[in-house]
């Protein structure tokens, strides 16, 4: 530990690493949606089949969140993140059929088509199964990102800075969504779509080269001086105890305030990530070569505005507002800002970009705030576990919504009116946050630390 009268700022270096991990995480998961038009031609799958592939990812993501939540509380942030990102980087690469060239040397039956020889035209059943398995593996390991990230913020930042820190690292989701449409389509057209998955996997392994040497608890990092450590540990001390089992966490209705909020609102964000490129193509005749600038603009807007949303509740607390009043005021305001998205299908291209950008910003600010309420109410030893459970609930909600979206759009496609299908879906998204806020308030009228008894 270094000695200085001026506090060091090493905690922000840790936050930068978490930000970049989240960025890579979201690039990996968005590649498929950006390549959907290209894969529609190569594979010929339906919206329903594409919805099932996304649903498989989210089902596995739900399991991964639940498992990693408890694992990170037991094994620690450093090890948990390492295992998670190694697994999801391998899974990203496995999306590329170039890896399946091994199948040729193994002499797989030619009836397997693309699985046996990726140079042959892809058959729908084989390609569908291959992507399904790759997405399952990706979802399983990507489930470690948010439990580890939120736990890292809890360890490295005092309560008054956590909403801002969470919104900053959570901006990695937006950065990933900005970089992906700017980089993936040109790369896919230049080298072939499989290489987009390969490079995403390589990025994860490069991140690990920094994470291993740089991360540890604040007390054990020599870059942290006494002043910064005192700032990090400035909250009232918590009573020691073992990591809380999920059964004990679920006994508290405050846990359900977080869980139900995730279940109702996470599907909206998944809908944006998975279906916006298709929305612009099917309703506005903008393929990925023309719509990428709209997508980049949307996520650039989200990146800028969502950070301000994360700053808001912390600023109000510093002005003397109670934690509950500051967090709830922010959440209600963010819920209202999503409502105008109901108009998306009836406005022009750039007006739609503005409305989606506003709604996405409100979602990310909502998400950063709702994550912070977990550490407001629960001790550090329970944070990753509850984040994992809540994230699992959000992924299950997203899994159900993905299948619903695909089947609904196929029904409207048969009627020749996919615009009406998307209008219905955006209407559902517009209402989700106000419903979630009402339920959250009923279950947790105040965001105050709980008194937890050992079992």
C-alpha positions as CSV (number, residue, x, y, z in Angstrom):
1,X,0.0,0.0,0.0
2,X,1.4,3.4,-1.0
3,X,1.5,6.4,1.4
4,X,0.4,9.8,0.3
5,X,-1.7,12.7,1.6
6,X,-3.6,12.6,-1.7
7,X,-5.9,9.6,-2.2
8,X,-4.9,7.3,-4.9
9,X,-7.5,6.4,-7.6
10,X,-6.8,2.8,-8.3
11,X,-10.5,1.8,-7.8
12,X,-11.2,3.6,-11.1
13,X,-8.6,1.4,-12.9
14,X,-10.5,-1.7,-11.6
15,X,-13.7,-0.2,-12.8
16,X,-12.2,0.3,-16.3
17,X,-11.3,-3.4,-16.4
18,X,-14.9,-4.3,-15.5
19,X,-16.2,-1.8,-18.1
20,X,-14.1,-3.5,-20.9
21,X,-15.1,-7.0,-19.8
22,X,-18.8,-5.9,-20.1
23,X,-18.1,-4.3,-23.5
24,X,-16.6,-7.6,-24.8
25,X,-19.5,-9.5,-23.3
26,X,-22.0,-7.4,-25.2
27,X,-20.1,-7.5,-28.5
28,X,-20.2,-11.3,-28.2
29,X,-23.9,-11.5,-27.7
30,X,-24.9,-8.9,-30.3
31,X,-23.0,-10.4,-33.2
32,X,-25.7,-12.9,-34.0
33,X,-28.4,-10.2,-34.4
34,X,-26.2,-8.1,-36.6
35,X,-25.5,-11.1,-38.9
36,X,-29.1,-12.3,-38.9
37,X,-29.9,-10.9,-42.4
38,X,-26.7,-12.6,-43.8
39,X,-27.6,-15.8,-42.0
40,X,-31.2,-15.6,-43.1
41,X,-29.8,-16.1,-46.7
42,X,-27.3,-18.7,-45.7
43,X,-29.5,-20.8,-43.4
44,X,-33.1,-19.8,-44.3
45,X,-34.4,-20.0,-40.8
46,X,-37.7,-18.4,-39.7
47,X,-38.2,-15.7,-37.1
48,X,-39.5,-18.4,-34.8
49,X,-36.3,-20.4,-35.2
50,X,-34.2,-17.4,-34.6
51,X,-36.3,-16.6,-31.5
52,X,-35.6,-20.1,-30.2
53,X,-31.9,-19.7,-30.7
54,X,-32.0,-16.5,-28.7
55,X,-34.2,-18.1,-26.1
56,X,-31.7,-21.0,-25.7
57,X,-29.0,-18.4,-25.0
58,X,-31.1,-16.8,-22.3
59,X,-32.2,-20.0,-20.7
60,X,-28.5,-21.0,-20.4
61,X,-27.7,-17.4,-19.2
62,X,-30.3,-17.8,-16.5
63,X,-28.6,-20.9,-15.2
64,X,-25.2,-19.3,-15.5
65,X,-26.3,-16.3,-13.5
66,X,-27.7,-18.5,-10.7
67,X,-24.6,-20.6,-10.5
68,X,-22.1,-17.8,-10.8
69,X,-23.9,-15.7,-8.3
70,X,-23.2,-18.2,-5.5
71,X,-19.8,-19.1,-6.9
72,X,-18.5,-15.6,-6.9
73,X,-19.6,-15.1,-3.3
74,X,-17.7,-18.2,-2.4
75,X,-14.7,-18.1,-4.6
76,X,-14.2,-14.4,-5.1
77,X,-14.4,-11.9,-7.9
78,X,-11.0,-12.6,-9.4
79,X,-11.5,-16.3,-9.9
80,X,-15.2,-16.0,-10.8
81,X,-14.5,-13.5,-13.6
82,X,-11.6,-15.6,-15.0
83,X,-13.7,-18.8,-15.3
84,X,-16.6,-16.8,-16.8
85,X,-14.6,-15.0,-19.5
86,X,-12.5,-18.1,-20.5
87,X,-15.7,-20.0,-21.0
88,X,-17.6,-17.3,-23.0
89,X,-14.5,-16.6,-25.2
90,X,-14.3,-20.3,-26.2
91,X,-18.0,-20.3,-26.8
92,X,-17.8,-17.3,-29.0
93,X,-15.2,-18.9,-31.2
94,X,-17.3,-22.1,-31.4
95,X,-20.0,-20.1,-33.3
96,X,-17.6,-20.1,-36.3
97,X,-17.8,-23.1,-38.6
98,X,-14.1,-22.8,-39.2
99,X,-13.6,-24.5,-35.9
100,X,-15.8,-27.4,-37.2
101,X,-13.2,-28.2,-39.8
102,X,-12.1,-30.7,-37.2
103,X,-15.2,-32.6,-38.3
104,X,-13.7,-33.2,-41.7
105,X,-10.6,-34.8,-40.2
106,X,-12.8,-36.9,-37.9
107,X,-14.8,-38.2,-40.9
108,X,-18.2,-37.1,-39.8
109,X,-21.0,-38.4,-42.0
110,X,-21.7,-36.2,-45.0
111,X,-25.4,-36.3,-44.1
112,X,-24.5,-33.8,-41.3
113,X,-23.9,-31.3,-44.1
114,X,-22.4,-28.1,-42.6
115,X,-21.2,-29.8,-39.4
116,X,-19.2,-32.3,-41.5
117,X,-17.9,-29.8,-44.0
118,X,-18.3,-26.0,-43.4
119,X,-17.5,-25.3,-47.0
120,X,-20.8,-26.9,-48.2
121,X,-24.1,-24.9,-48.2
122,X,-25.6,-24.9,-44.7
123,X,-28.7,-27.1,-44.0
124,X,-31.3,-25.5,-41.8
125,X,-31.5,-28.3,-39.2
126,X,-27.7,-28.7,-38.9
127,X,-27.0,-25.0,-38.7
128,X,-29.9,-24.5,-36.3
129,X,-28.5,-27.1,-33.9
130,X,-25.0,-25.9,-34.2
131,X,-26.0,-22.3,-33.3
132,X,-28.3,-23.5,-30.6
133,X,-25.4,-25.4,-28.9
134,X,-23.0,-22.5,-29.3
135,X,-25.5,-20.1,-27.8
136,X,-26.2,-22.4,-24.9
137,X,-22.5,-22.5,-24.0
138,X,-22.1,-18.7,-24.5
139,X,-25.1,-17.9,-22.3
140,X,-23.9,-20.3,-19.5
141,X,-20.6,-18.6,-19.1
142,X,-21.7,-15.0,-19.8
143,X,-23.8,-15.4,-16.7
144,X,-20.7,-14.7,-14.6
145,X,-20.2,-11.1,-15.8
146,X,-22.8,-9.2,-13.8
147,X,-22.5,-11.1,-10.4
148,X,-18.7,-10.5,-10.6
149,X,-19.0,-6.9,-11.8
150,X,-21.5,-5.9,-9.1
151,X,-19.5,-7.7,-6.4
152,X,-16.3,-5.8,-7.6
153,X,-18.1,-2.5,-7.3
154,X,-19.4,-3.4,-3.9
155,X,-15.8,-4.3,-2.8
156,X,-14.1,-1.2,-4.3
157,X,-16.6,1.6,-3.9
158,X,-18.5,3.1,-0.9
159,X,-22.2,3.2,-1.1
160,X,-22.5,6.8,-2.2
161,X,-20.4,6.1,-5.3
162,X,-21.9,2.7,-6.3
163,X,-24.7,4.0,-8.5
164,X,-22.3,6.1,-10.5
165,X,-19.7,3.2,-10.7
166,X,-22.4,0.8,-11.7
167,X,-23.7,3.1,-14.5
168,X,-20.1,3.6,-15.7
169,X,-19.2,-0.1,-16.0
170,X,-22.8,-0.8,-17.3
171,X,-22.0,1.7,-20.1
172,X,-19.9,-1.2,-21.4
173,X,-23.1,-2.7,-22.6
174,X,-23.7,0.4,-24.7
175,X,-20.1,0.5,-25.9
176,X,-20.3,-3.1,-27.0
177,X,-23.5,-2.2,-28.8
178,X,-21.8,0.7,-30.5
179,X,-18.7,-1.1,-31.6
180,X,-20.5,-4.2,-32.7
181,X,-22.6,-2.6,-35.6
182,X,-19.6,-0.5,-36.6
183,X,-17.1,-3.4,-36.7
184,X,-19.0,-6.6,-37.3
185,X,-20.7,-6.0,-40.7
186,X,-17.5,-4.7,-42.4
187,X,-15.5,-7.6,-40.9
188,X,-18.1,-10.1,-42.0
189,X,-18.2,-8.8,-45.6
190,X,-14.4,-8.6,-45.8
191,X,-13.4,-11.9,-44.2
192,X,-16.6,-13.9,-43.9
193,X,-19.1,-13.9,-41.0
194,X,-17.3,-16.6,-39.0
195,X,-14.4,-14.4,-38.2
196,X,-16.6,-11.9,-36.3
197,X,-17.1,-14.6,-33.7
198,X,-13.4,-15.6,-33.7
199,X,-12.1,-12.1,-33.1
200,X,-14.6,-11.6,-30.3
201,X,-13.3,-14.7,-28.5
202,X,-9.7,-13.5,-28.9
203,X,-10.6,-10.1,-27.3
204,X,-11.7,-12.0,-24.2
205,X,-8.4,-13.8,-23.9
206,X,-6.5,-10.5,-24.3
207,X,-8.6,-9.0,-21.4
208,X,-7.5,-11.9,-19.1
209,X,-3.8,-10.8,-19.5
210,X,-4.7,-7.6,-17.7
211,X,-7.2,-9.0,-15.1
212,X,-4.9,-11.6,-13.5
213,X,-2.1,-9.2,-12.5
214,X,-4.3,-6.2,-11.7
215,X,-7.2,-7.4,-9.5
216,X,-7.3,-8.2,-5.8
217,X,-9.1,-6.9,-2.7
218,X,-8.3,-3.2,-2.0
219,X,-6.4,-4.1,1.2
220,X,-3.9,-6.2,-0.9
221,X,-3.2,-3.8,-3.8
222,X,0.1,-1.8,-3.3
223,X,-1.3,0.9,-5.6
224,X,-4.0,1.8,-3.0
225,X,-2.8,4.2,-0.4
226,X,-4.2,4.7,3.1
227,X,-6.5,7.6,2.1
228,X,-8.1,5.8,-0.8
229,X,-8.6,2.6,1.4
230,X,-10.2,4.7,4.1
231,X,-12.6,6.2,1.4
232,X,-13.5,2.7,0.1
233,X,-14.1,1.4,3.6
234,X,-16.0,4.5,4.8
235,X,-19.4,2.8,5.1
236,X,-20.4,1.5,8.5
237,X,-18.8,-1.9,9.0
238,X,-20.9,-5.0,8.4
239,X,-21.1,-7.9,10.8
240,X,-19.0,-10.8,9.5
241,X,-20.6,-13.9,8.4
242,X,-20.6,-16.7,5.8
243,X,-22.0,-16.2,2.3
244,X,-25.8,-16.4,2.4
245,X,-27.4,-19.4,0.7
246,X,-30.0,-18.5,-1.9
247,X,-32.7,-20.0,0.3
248,X,-32.0,-17.5,3.0
249,X,-31.9,-14.6,0.5
250,X,-35.3,-15.5,-0.9
251,X,-36.9,-15.3,2.6
252,X,-36.8,-11.5,2.3
253,X,-39.5,-9.7,0.3
254,X,-36.9,-7.1,-0.6
255,X,-35.1,-9.7,-2.6
256,X,-38.2,-10.2,-4.6
257,X,-38.4,-6.5,-5.3
258,X,-35.2,-6.9,-7.3
259,X,-36.1,-10.2,-8.8
260,X,-39.5,-9.1,-10.2
261,X,-38.0,-5.9,-11.5
262,X,-35.4,-7.8,-13.5
263,X,-38.0,-10.3,-14.8
264,X,-40.2,-7.6,-16.2
265,X,-37.7,-5.1,-17.6
266,X,-34.7,-7.2,-18.8
267,X,-36.7,-8.6,-21.7
268,X,-37.0,-5.1,-23.2
269,X,-33.2,-4.7,-23.4
270,X,-32.8,-8.2,-24.8
271,X,-35.5,-7.3,-27.4
272,X,-33.4,-4.2,-28.5
273,X,-30.2,-6.2,-28.8
274,X,-31.7,-9.1,-30.7
275,X,-34.3,-7.5,-33.0
276,X,-33.4,-3.9,-33.8
277,X,-31.4,-4.7,-37.0
278,X,-34.4,-6.8,-38.1
279,X,-36.8,-4.0,-37.2
280,X,-35.0,-1.5,-39.4
281,X,-34.8,-4.0,-42.3
282,X,-38.4,-5.4,-42.2
283,X,-40.2,-2.1,-41.4
284,X,-38.0,0.5,-43.1
285,X,-36.1,-1.5,-45.8
286,X,-32.7,-0.7,-44.2
287,X,-30.3,-3.6,-44.4
288,X,-27.3,-3.8,-42.1
289,X,-25.1,-1.8,-44.6
290,X,-27.5,1.1,-44.2
291,X,-28.9,0.7,-40.7
292,X,-25.6,0.4,-38.9
293,X,-25.3,4.1,-38.5
294,X,-28.8,4.2,-36.9
295,X,-27.8,1.5,-34.5
296,X,-24.5,3.2,-33.6
297,X,-26.4,6.4,-33.0
298,X,-28.9,4.7,-30.7
299,X,-26.3,3.2,-28.5
300,X,-24.2,6.4,-28.5
301,X,-27.2,8.2,-27.2
302,X,-27.8,5.5,-24.6
303,X,-24.1,5.6,-23.5
304,X,-24.2,9.3,-22.8
305,X,-27.6,9.6,-21.2
306,X,-27.4,6.5,-19.1
307,X,-24.3,7.7,-17.2
308,X,-26.2,10.8,-16.2
309,X,-29.0,8.5,-14.9
310,X,-26.5,6.6,-12.8
311,X,-25.1,9.9,-11.4
312,X,-28.6,11.2,-10.5
313,X,-29.4,9.2,-7.4
314,X,-25.8,9.6,-6.0
315,X,-26.0,13.3,-6.5
316,X,-29.4,13.5,-4.7
317,X,-28.0,11.5,-1.8
318,X,-25.1,13.9,-1.5
319,X,-27.6,16.8,-1.3
320,X,-29.2,15.2,1.7
321,X,-31.9,13.0,0.2
322,X,-32.5,9.7,1.8
323,X,-31.3,6.6,-0.2
324,X,-34.8,5.4,-0.6
325,X,-36.2,8.8,-1.9
326,X,-33.2,9.3,-4.3
327,X,-33.3,5.8,-5.8
328,X,-37.1,5.7,-6.1
329,X,-37.4,9.1,-7.6
330,X,-34.8,8.1,-10.2
331,X,-36.5,4.8,-11.0
332,X,-39.9,6.4,-11.4
333,X,-38.5,9.1,-13.7
334,X,-36.7,6.4,-15.8
335,X,-39.9,4.4,-16.1
336,X,-41.8,7.4,-17.5
337,X,-39.0,8.1,-20.1
338,X,-39.6,4.6,-21.7
339,X,-43.3,5.3,-22.4
340,X,-42.8,7.4,-25.6
341,X,-41.3,4.3,-27.3
342,X,-44.9,3.4,-28.1
343,X,-44.8,5.9,-31.0
344,X,-41.7,4.3,-32.7
345,X,-43.6,2.5,-35.5
346,X,-45.5,5.6,-36.5
347,X,-42.5,8.1,-36.9
348,X,-39.6,8.5,-39.3
349,X,-36.3,6.7,-39.2
350,X,-34.4,9.3,-37.2
351,X,-37.3,10.1,-34.9
352,X,-37.4,6.3,-34.2
353,X,-33.7,6.4,-33.4
354,X,-34.3,9.2,-30.9
355,X,-37.1,7.4,-29.2
356,X,-35.3,4.1,-28.9
357,X,-32.2,5.9,-27.7
358,X,-34.2,7.6,-25.0
359,X,-35.9,4.4,-23.9
360,X,-32.6,2.5,-23.9
361,X,-31.0,5.2,-21.9
362,X,-33.8,5.0,-19.4
363,X,-33.4,1.2,-19.2
364,X,-29.7,1.4,-18.5
365,X,-30.2,4.1,-15.8
366,X,-33.0,2.0,-14.3
367,X,-30.7,-1.1,-14.5
368,X,-27.8,0.7,-12.7
369,X,-30.1,2.0,-10.0
370,X,-31.9,-1.4,-9.4
371,X,-28.5,-3.1,-9.2
372,X,-27.4,-0.6,-6.5
373,X,-30.5,-1.3,-4.4
374,X,-29.2,-4.8,-3.7
375,X,-26.2,-3.4,-1.9
376,X,-28.4,-0.8,-0.2
377,X,-30.4,-3.6,1.4
378,X,-28.2,-6.7,1.6
379,X,-24.8,-7.3,3.1
380,X,-21.8,-7.8,0.8
381,X,-21.7,-11.5,1.4
382,X,-25.2,-11.8,-0.2
383,X,-24.8,-9.4,-3.1
384,X,-23.5,-11.7,-5.9
385,X,-26.0,-14.4,-4.9
386,X,-28.9,-12.1,-5.2
387,X,-27.6,-10.5,-8.4
388,X,-27.3,-14.0,-9.9
389,X,-30.9,-14.9,-8.9
390,X,-32.3,-11.6,-10.2
391,X,-30.3,-11.9,-13.4
392,X,-31.6,-15.4,-13.8
393,X,-35.2,-14.1,-13.5
394,X,-34.4,-11.4,-16.1
395,X,-33.0,-14.0,-18.4
396,X,-36.0,-16.3,-18.0
397,X,-38.3,-13.3,-18.8
398,X,-36.1,-12.6,-21.9
399,X,-36.2,-16.2,-22.9
400,X,-40.0,-16.2,-22.8
401,X,-40.2,-12.9,-24.6
402,X,-37.8,-14.0,-27.4
403,X,-40.0,-16.9,-28.4
404,X,-43.1,-14.7,-28.2
405,X,-41.5,-12.0,-30.4
406,X,-40.5,-14.5,-33.0
407,X,-43.9,-16.3,-33.2
408,X,-45.7,-12.9,-33.2
409,X,-43.7,-11.5,-36.0
410,X,-44.1,-14.7,-38.1
411,X,-47.9,-14.4,-37.7
412,X,-47.9,-10.7,-38.8
413,X,-45.5,-11.6,-41.6
414,X,-48.1,-14.0,-43.0
415,X,-50.5,-11.1,-43.0
416,X,-47.9,-8.9,-44.7
417,X,-47.8,-6.4,-41.9
418,X,-44.7,-6.8,-39.8
419,X,-44.8,-3.1,-38.9
420,X,-48.0,-3.8,-36.9
421,X,-46.2,-6.7,-35.1
422,X,-43.4,-4.4,-34.0
423,X,-45.9,-1.7,-33.0
424,X,-47.4,-4.3,-30.6
425,X,-44.0,-5.3,-29.2
426,X,-43.0,-1.7,-28.6
427,X,-46.3,-1.0,-26.8
428,X,-45.5,-3.9,-24.4
429,X,-42.1,-2.4,-23.8
430,X,-43.5,1.0,-23.0
431,X,-45.6,-0.3,-20.1
432,X,-43.1,-2.7,-18.5
433,X,-41.2,-0.3,-16.3
434,X,-44.2,1.4,-14.7
435,X,-45.6,-2.0,-13.8
436,X,-42.2,-3.1,-12.4
437,X,-41.9,0.1,-10.4
438,X,-45.2,-0.4,-8.7
439,X,-44.4,-4.0,-7.7
440,X,-40.9,-3.0,-6.6
441,X,-42.4,-0.3,-4.3
442,X,-44.9,-2.6,-2.8
443,X,-42.2,-5.2,-2.0
444,X,-39.6,-2.7,-0.8
445,X,-41.1,0.6,0.4
446,X,-37.7,1.6,1.7
447,X,-34.1,0.7,0.5
448,X,-32.6,0.3,4.0
449,X,-30.0,-2.3,5.3
450,X,-31.6,-5.5,6.5
451,X,-30.8,-7.1,9.8
452,X,-29.7,-10.6,8.7
453,X,-29.6,-13.4,11.2
454,X,-27.3,-16.4,10.7
455,X,-29.1,-19.7,10.1
